[in-house]
């Protein structure tokens, strides 16, 4: 055998060894050695959203925060649970009774569903049959906006806990929360006529009575029905249209260089279809009253952030037909929080 043949044979042998090693390397199990069912949460929201009036990982980490989790073991009612999972304020989550949650074993499959809404304790019946909820009309403060922020993880299956790598990590069940409703932002761009007014209408307090009308605020939430891979199903209740007061989260006063003042408002609303002529934004600047109504139909989708920019002249309010835009209200990585 020539040296060339020896080299080729050696190379082939090394490739086979490497392949066998790759195939034979066992996957590291994420199953907890003590069999105790632990949790970690991950809130999927980009950084720019987390700095505004939305639930954040810091909010979830506050003492006494609770979400509800339903674990179904098809083979054993004993190892199936519906529990309130509570944060103790020190990075540890515990179910709010004294009995620990245990796995049956490392091979028994389960499904897991979770939901969170501040001030709302979902029941097992609501997880199975749906919960009737109404978004608050008064969202004029940051806290009031956050109180509407539904977080959801629809039913997920862990077919084999001993080999699960996505929904079971480091011995803990991973609860991937997503914002389950819709964020609606309205921006008022006050033209230079207001800056040149005497006195100047150039302060946040000069804009009052901001109201969004024509949006239905009621919905039915089905935690265990999967709208898509990230969300439980939300269905709008068509008979609950109301006037909504949004939160002014930012204001930039006009200057000599830029005489336009910019006021930004946000609210959390129900995903829904809005017909042309149904949505109205009204407000006052000083003593002058303004109103704008949509001329195009809009579709508000679950998990989206919509921005409606309005240009306010001294006598008119306008918006370009293509100005209404959408972006994702999800996609980042949250911090991990545990429960025992």
RAVENGI-V234736 format. One record per residue. RES is the residue in one letter. PSI is psi in degrees with one decimal (999 if undefined). Layout:
<<RES	PSI> <RES	PSI>>
This chain:
<<X	132.1> <X	164.2> <X	-37.5> <X	-43.7> <X	-37.9> <X	-42.6> <X	-41.8> <X	-40.3> <X	-40.3> <X	-42.3> <X	-43.4> <X	-39.1> <X	-43.2> <X	-38.4> <X	-40.5> <X	-42.8> <X	-44.9> <X	-40.4> <X	-43.9> <X	-39.0> <X	-41.1> <X	-40.0> <X	-36.5> <X	-13.2> <X	120.4> <X	147.0> <X	130.2> <X	123.2> <X	139.6> <X	3.9> <X	137.0> <X	135.8> <X	-32.9> <X	-1.9> <X	9.0> <X	134.6> <X	112.0> <X	163.3> <X	153.6> <X	143.0> <X	149.8> <X	113.3> <X	115.7> <X	102.5> <X	135.5> <X	158.7> <X	-38.5> <X	-30.0> <X	-38.3> <X	-20.6> <X	-3.7> <X	-166.4> <X	74.9> <X	155.9> <X	137.4> <X	173.3> <X	-31.9> <X	-39.4> <X	-43.3> <X	-26.7> <X	-0.8> <X	148.7> <X	132.3> <X	-5.1> <X	136.3> <X	141.9> <X	164.6> <X	138.4> <X	136.6> <X	121.6> <X	125.7> <X	119.3> <X	107.0> <X	-23.4> <X	-9.4> <X	116.1> <X	-27.3> <X	-35.2> <X	24.9> <X	144.2> <X	148.9> <X	114.7> <X	148.9> <X	125.5> <X	119.0> <X	138.9> <X	134.0> <X	7.0> <X	-2.9> <X	28.2> <X	8.4> <X	129.7> <X	138.4> <X	144.1> <X	146.6> <X	20.3> <X	177.2> <X	-15.4> <X	126.0> <X	154.7> <X	126.1> <X	145.9> <X	148.3> <X	-48.1> <X	-174.0> <X	8.4> <X	-17.9> <X	123.2> <X	153.1> <X	164.6> <X	151.3> <X	135.0> <X	144.1> <X	152.6> <X	149.5> <X	133.9> <X	120.7> <X	128.9> <X	-1.7> <X	126.9> <X	103.0> <X	148.0> <X	165.4> <X	-40.2> <X	-39.2> <X	-34.9> <X	-39.4> <X	-35.1> <X	-11.1> <X	151.0> <X	133.2> <X	121.5> <X	148.8> <X	127.0> <X	136.5> <X	140.6> <X	-30.3> <X	102.1> <X	41.3> <X	-3.7> <X	163.7> <X	-43.9> <X	-38.6> <X	-32.5> <X	-47.0> <X	-31.4> <X	-12.5> <X	-4.4> <X	96.0> <X	126.5> <X	137.5> <X	141.7> <X	109.4> <X	175.0> <X	125.6> <X	151.2> <X	132.6> <X	100.9> <X	-35.6> <X	100.3> <X	-28.0> <X	-22.4> <X	-4.9> <X	129.6> <X	-18.5> <X	-52.0> <X	-1.8> <X	113.0> <X	130.5> <X	31.6> <X	7.5> <X	142.6> <X	132.2> <X	118.1> <X	103.6> <X	100.2> <X	141.7> <X	150.8> <X	121.0> <X	-10.6> <X	-146.6> <X	138.5> <X	132.1> <X	119.3> <X	138.6> <X	129.1> <X	126.4> <X	117.8> <X	102.9> <X	122.1> <X	171.3> <X	-13.9> <X	-33.6> <X	-34.8> <X	-36.5> <X	-1.8> <X	153.5> <X	113.4> <X	162.6> <X	137.1> <X	80.5> <X	19.0> <X	158.3> <X	-35.0> <X	-9.2> <X	-17.1> <X	120.0> <X	169.9> <X	35.7> <X	122.8> <X	134.9> <X	121.6> <X	153.5> <X	6.5> <X	132.5> <X	131.6> <X	-10.2> <X	149.5> <X	160.4> <X	129.5> <X	123.5> <X	91.0> <X	-34.2> <X	-1.0> <X	123.4> <X	112.9> <X	-44.1> <X	-166.4> <X	-15.6> <X	-18.9> <X	141.2> <X	162.3> <X	129.5> <X	125.1> <X	124.0> <X	144.5> <X	115.9> <X	-2.2> <X	22.0> <X	32.7> <X	139.5> <X	170.3> <X	128.0> <X	133.4> <X	109.8> <X	171.9> <X	127.3> <X	104.0> <X	-10.1> <X	145.0> <X	130.1> <X	116.1> <X	148.3> <X	155.3> <X	175.7> <X	-31.3> <X	-46.5> <X	106.0> <X	7.0> <X	130.4> <X	143.8> <X	117.8> <X	131.7> <X	133.6> <X	150.4> <X	157.1> <X	161.9> <X	127.2> <X	175.1> <X	137.0> <X	133.4> <X	168.1> <X	131.8> <X	116.9> <X	156.4> <X	135.2> <X	1.3> <X	-25.6> <X	127.3> <X	135.7> <X	119.7> <X	154.5> <X	172.0> <X	144.2> <X	109.8> <X	-123.5> <X	0.0> <X	134.0> <X	141.6> <X	153.3> <X	140.2> <X	137.9> <X	139.5> <X	140.3> <X	-4.9> <X	151.9> <X	145.2> <X	146.5> <X	116.5> <X	117.4> <X	153.9> <X	136.1> <X	12.8> <X	153.2> <X	121.4> <X	141.1> <X	127.1> <X	101.8> <X	129.6> <X	133.0> <X	123.3> <X	109.0> <X	179.7> <X	-20.4> <X	-4.1> <X	160.1> <X	125.1> <X	159.1> <X	132.8> <X	145.1> <X	-32.8> <X	8.5> <X	-30.2> <X	117.3> <X	160.1> <X	147.7> <X	168.0> <X	139.4> <X	42.9> <X	161.1> <X	-10.0> <X	-172.2> <X	125.6> <X	170.8> <X	161.2> <X	136.1> <X	139.6> <X	162.2> <X	146.0> <X	999>>
